[in-house]
Amino acid sequence: MKLLYILPAIGKKKGEKYIGTWKMAPLTLATLKALTPKKHQVDLYDDRLELLQEQPDYDVCAIVVETYTALRAYKLAARLRERGIRVILGGYHVTLEPEEAAAHADAIVTGNAESVWETVLSDLEADKLQKIYCGKTAFTPALPDLSLYEGKKYLPVSLVETGRGCIHSCEFCAITAAYGACYHRRPIDDILRDVEQNRHRYFFLVDDNLIADRAHAMELFRRLKEKNIKWAGQGTLLAGKDPALLRAMKESGCEILLIGFESLNDENLRQMGKRHHLIKERDQLVNAIHDAGIHIYATFVFGYDADDEQTVQEALDFALRHRFYTAAFNHLLPFPGTPLYARLKKEGRLRYEKWWLEEDYHYGELSFVPKRLSPERLATACFEARKAFSAPKELLRRFLRVARHSSPVLWVLFFGMNVPIGREVSQKMNVPLGGNLDELPK
C-alpha cells in the first residue's frame, strides 16, 4: 500500500511564515513509520512546512490530531476523502473526543497506536477496516524511523521519549485526562538506543514528568552519563528538594528543566489541584536547582478564579527576579475531557461549546470568561508579560546569569531559543485555527 502520514498545522496567517519555534520534528509519525512493514511505501506531509499537492494515488492517510489542530485536520481529511483516499485519525484529541473524530474519518485510533497499528494495516489490506481501534498504553520496542524526516527542515534538537503520563491530577491537564494520572516508563535500554541513533547531540527528553518515578529516573541519569550529551526535560519544582537527584541530572547532561509553576497564588493552586506546589520555600527551591547548574524554563497559566492583573505581574516579577532561562505566560485553555472543561461548562462560562472547531477562534484568545477580568484584558495581560520578559534589557540580564553557570554552547542556545521566542510574541497572536489549506508557507 501507499501511505501518507500527516501532521497538521494549527493554522496559517496569510503571507507570513509559520512559527519557527513550532517546527519540532513529528516524533509520533516517525514511531508509526517504524511500526509499518517495509513492503508499504510511506510519505510524510508536514502541513507546517509545505502545501498539500494533488496526490490521488495514496491508499490511506494517517493524521495525528491535537486539539489545536483538530479543525485543520478535519479539513484535510475531508479533502482526501473526496479523492477516494481512506483516512485514519489518531492522537490525544481523538482519544478525548472519539465520537467527534469518527465523523471525519474512515477509522480512528484511540490511545497509543503501537499495539494496534499492525492490525489496522492488515485490515486495510483485507478491505476489512473497522471504525475504531483502541490502543493500549504499553511502549513498543521499535525505535522511531528518523528517515521519515529526510528533506524536511526541523529545529536541530533530537527528541527522545522517556515516559508518558503523570502521577499528578491537575484539573486543566489533557495528559492526565488521557492517562488517568498514571505514569508509564519506557524501558531504559530502548531510550539509550534511541539516543544513539540521533545525529543532533542536544536532546529534548519527551516526558510529561521525567522525575515521576525517581528510581527509574536515577537509573536513566546514571546510564545517560556515559553518552556525553546535553539535554532538557520536564519535571516539577520538587526536584529542588532532592540534592542527589539534581546532581545525577546534571552529571547526565541536563542543562534545562521545564517546570510548570502555573501560579504563585495558593488559592489558584488548590483550585487547579496542583497541591504539590503549595510550598513556602519556592524561592529556595529555584535557587537549589540553579545552584546545581540546571537552568529553568518556567511556565505560568492565568485564568483561575483568583487571577487578575496583579497575579500576572507577580509572576512576571518572579520570573525576572530569578532570571529564568526562558518563560511562558499563557492563558488557561479548557481542553476537552478535562475536569476544567466540565466545570466551566457547568458554570456557563464557556464562550464556545467547542472552541477548537470555531472558524472565528484564534490562537491567543480566551475561550471562556474569567472571574476577575474580561477575556480580552487577560489575553492582553499575558501578551504584555511575554513582551516585558523578552525585552532586550531583560534578555541581557538573563544571559549574564546563564553565562556564569554554563558553557559557550549554552550561550549560543540561549540566544537561539530566546531571540526567536521574543520575535514571535506578536506573530503567535491571532493565528486562525483551521485556516486556508491552499496558503503556502512563506
Beta strands, then each sheet from edge to edge (+ up, - down):
strand 1: 2-7
strand 2: 41-46
strand 3: 60-64
strand 4: 86-90
strand 5: 107-110
strand 6: 132-134
strand 7: 158-161
strand 8: 163-165
strand 9: 183-185
strand 10: 202-206
strand 11: 230-235
strand 12: 254-262
strand 13: 295-302
strand 14: 326-331
strand 15: 362-363
strand 16: 431-432
sheet 1: 2+ 1+ 3+ 4+ 5+ 6+
sheet 2: 7+ 10+ 11+ 12+ 13+ 14+
sheet 3: 8+ 9-
sheet 4: 15+ 16-
end
